[in-house]
Amino acid sequence: MNTSALLSSTLFLVTLAVTIVGLISIVFPFLPSIPVIWLGIFLYGVGTNFSVIDANFMLLISLMAFATIFLDYTTTVWGLRKYQGSMTGLLGAVVGGLFGSLFGIFTGFVVGPIMGAIVFEMLRGRDSVFGIETERFTIIGFIGGTIIKFAVGVAMIGLFLWKLVSHSTGP
């Protein structure tokens, strides 16, 4: 194997590892999952002088990433306002989810965020009913957002792999 092929293979493996880490990090709300996937694809483009990944492809991937991040942020803010939640409750849901994930998937996705939001809202001086109502949206929003981010992340990685395969087979 020549040096160029070795560098290309190494770059591909590093890119694949970064994008998979991004995909896995989707279930952790404190990690920038979609931007990590974007970064992996961008680094591949830089590493190949954008010979495979061109400007149009990067624009498509960038728009997908930006739209997903924007949608995730706006729906979270909308839900907090609709259910009279607070950033304190959202922080509690995140902390509870992280703590709960140490005890399993169900605890991390359901029990931890609910308990975290309720505790943080109560510490803030809010009635626990508001915490529970807010948490219903937080759980639905988190699961829905996770599904959407996962679908977009898989689509971004799939498009990247498709671009590589179509480039290697030629016209």
C-alpha positions as CSV (number, residue, x, y, z in Angstrom):
1,M,0.0,0.0,0.0
2,N,1.5,3.3,-1.0
3,T,1.7,6.4,1.3
4,S,-1.2,8.2,-0.4
5,A,-3.6,5.2,0.0
6,L,-2.5,4.8,3.6
7,L,-3.2,8.5,4.4
8,S,-6.5,8.3,2.6
9,S,-7.5,5.2,4.5
10,T,-6.4,6.8,7.8
11,L,-8.3,10.0,7.0
12,F,-11.4,7.9,6.2
13,L,-11.2,5.9,9.5
14,V,-10.7,9.1,11.6
15,T,-13.6,10.7,9.8
16,L,-15.8,7.7,10.4
17,A,-14.8,7.5,14.1
18,V,-15.6,11.2,14.6
19,T,-19.0,10.9,12.8
20,I,-19.9,7.8,14.8
21,V,-18.9,9.5,18.1
22,G,-21.2,12.4,17.0
23,L,-24.0,9.9,16.2
24,I,-23.6,8.2,19.6
25,S,-23.5,11.5,21.4
26,I,-27.0,12.3,20.2
27,V,-28.5,10.7,23.3
28,F,-26.5,13.0,25.6
29,P,-28.0,16.5,25.5
30,F,-24.8,18.2,26.7
31,L,-22.7,17.0,23.7
32,P,-22.8,18.8,20.3
33,S,-23.8,15.7,18.3
34,I,-24.8,17.1,14.9
35,P,-21.9,19.7,14.9
36,V,-19.5,16.8,15.6
37,I,-20.8,14.8,12.6
38,W,-20.5,18.0,10.5
39,L,-16.9,18.5,11.7
40,G,-15.9,15.0,10.8
41,I,-17.2,15.4,7.2
42,F,-15.6,18.9,7.0
43,L,-12.2,17.5,8.2
44,Y,-12.4,14.9,5.5
45,G,-13.0,17.6,2.9
46,V,-10.1,19.6,4.2
47,G,-7.9,16.5,4.3
48,T,-8.7,15.7,0.7
49,N,-8.5,19.3,-0.5
50,F,-12.3,19.1,-1.2
51,S,-11.6,16.8,-4.1
52,V,-14.4,14.4,-3.1
53,I,-16.4,16.6,-0.8
54,D,-17.1,19.7,-2.8
55,A,-18.6,23.1,-1.8
56,N,-22.2,22.1,-2.9
57,F,-22.0,18.9,-0.7
58,M,-20.7,20.9,2.3
59,L,-23.5,23.4,1.8
60,L,-26.1,20.6,1.9
61,I,-24.5,19.1,5.0
62,S,-24.2,22.5,6.6
63,L,-27.9,23.3,5.9
64,M,-29.0,20.0,7.4
65,A,-26.9,20.6,10.5
66,F,-28.0,24.2,10.9
67,A,-31.7,23.4,10.4
68,T,-31.5,20.5,13.0
69,I,-29.8,22.7,15.6
70,F,-32.2,25.6,15.0
71,L,-35.2,23.3,15.2
72,D,-34.0,21.7,18.4
73,Y,-33.3,25.0,20.1
74,T,-36.6,26.7,19.0
75,T,-38.8,23.8,19.9
76,T,-37.2,23.6,23.4
77,V,-37.7,27.3,24.0
78,W,-41.3,27.1,22.6
79,G,-42.1,24.2,24.9
80,L,-40.6,25.9,28.0
81,R,-42.8,29.0,27.3
82,K,-45.9,27.0,26.5
83,Y,-45.7,24.9,29.7
84,Q,-44.5,27.7,31.9
85,G,-41.2,26.0,32.4
86,S,-37.9,27.6,33.2
87,M,-34.3,27.1,32.2
88,T,-33.9,25.8,35.8
89,G,-36.3,23.0,35.0
90,L,-34.6,22.3,31.8
91,L,-31.2,22.2,33.6
92,G,-32.8,19.9,36.1
93,A,-34.0,17.6,33.4
94,V,-30.6,17.4,31.8
95,V,-28.8,16.8,35.1
96,G,-31.4,14.2,36.1
97,G,-31.0,12.5,32.7
98,L,-27.3,12.4,33.0
99,F,-27.5,11.0,36.5
100,G,-30.2,8.6,35.6
101,S,-28.3,7.3,32.6
102,L,-25.8,5.8,35.1
103,F,-28.6,3.4,36.1
104,G,-29.9,2.4,32.7
105,I,-31.6,3.6,29.5
106,F,-35.2,3.9,31.0
107,T,-33.9,5.7,34.0
108,G,-31.8,8.0,31.8
109,F,-34.6,8.9,29.4
110,V,-37.6,8.9,31.7
111,V,-37.1,8.8,35.4
112,G,-34.0,10.9,35.7
113,P,-35.2,13.9,33.6
114,I,-38.6,13.9,35.4
115,M,-37.1,13.8,38.8
116,G,-34.4,16.3,37.9
117,A,-36.9,18.8,36.5
118,I,-39.2,18.4,39.5
119,V,-36.4,18.8,42.1
120,F,-34.9,21.8,40.3
121,E,-38.3,23.5,39.9
122,M,-39.1,22.8,43.6
123,L,-35.7,24.2,44.7
124,R,-36.6,27.3,42.6
125,G,-39.8,27.6,44.6
126,R,-42.3,26.4,42.0
127,D,-45.2,24.1,42.7
128,S,-44.4,20.4,41.8
129,V,-47.4,20.3,39.4
130,F,-45.6,22.8,37.1
131,G,-42.5,20.6,37.3
132,I,-44.5,17.5,36.2
133,E,-46.3,19.3,33.4
134,T,-43.1,20.9,32.2
135,E,-41.4,17.5,32.4
136,R,-44.0,15.8,30.2
137,F,-43.0,18.2,27.4
138,T,-39.3,17.8,28.2
139,I,-39.5,14.0,27.9
140,I,-41.6,14.2,24.7
141,G,-39.4,17.0,23.3
142,F,-36.2,15.2,24.3
143,I,-37.2,11.9,22.7
144,G,-38.7,13.6,19.6
145,G,-35.6,15.7,19.3
146,T,-33.3,12.7,19.7
147,I,-35.2,10.8,17.0
148,I,-35.0,13.7,14.6
149,K,-31.3,14.3,15.4
150,F,-30.5,10.6,14.9
151,A,-32.3,10.6,11.6
152,V,-30.5,13.6,10.3
153,G,-27.2,12.3,11.7
154,V,-27.7,9.0,9.9
155,A,-28.7,10.9,6.7
156,M,-25.6,13.1,6.9
157,I,-23.3,10.1,7.4
158,G,-25.2,8.1,4.7
159,L,-24.8,11.0,2.2
160,F,-21.1,11.2,3.0
161,L,-20.6,7.5,2.4
162,W,-22.7,7.7,-0.8
163,K,-20.5,10.6,-2.0
164,L,-17.4,8.5,-1.3
165,V,-18.7,5.4,-3.0
166,S,-20.0,7.4,-6.1
167,H,-16.6,9.2,-6.3
168,S,-14.6,6.0,-6.1
169,T,-16.6,4.2,-8.8
170,G,-16.3,7.2,-11.1
171,P,-18.7,8.4,-13.8
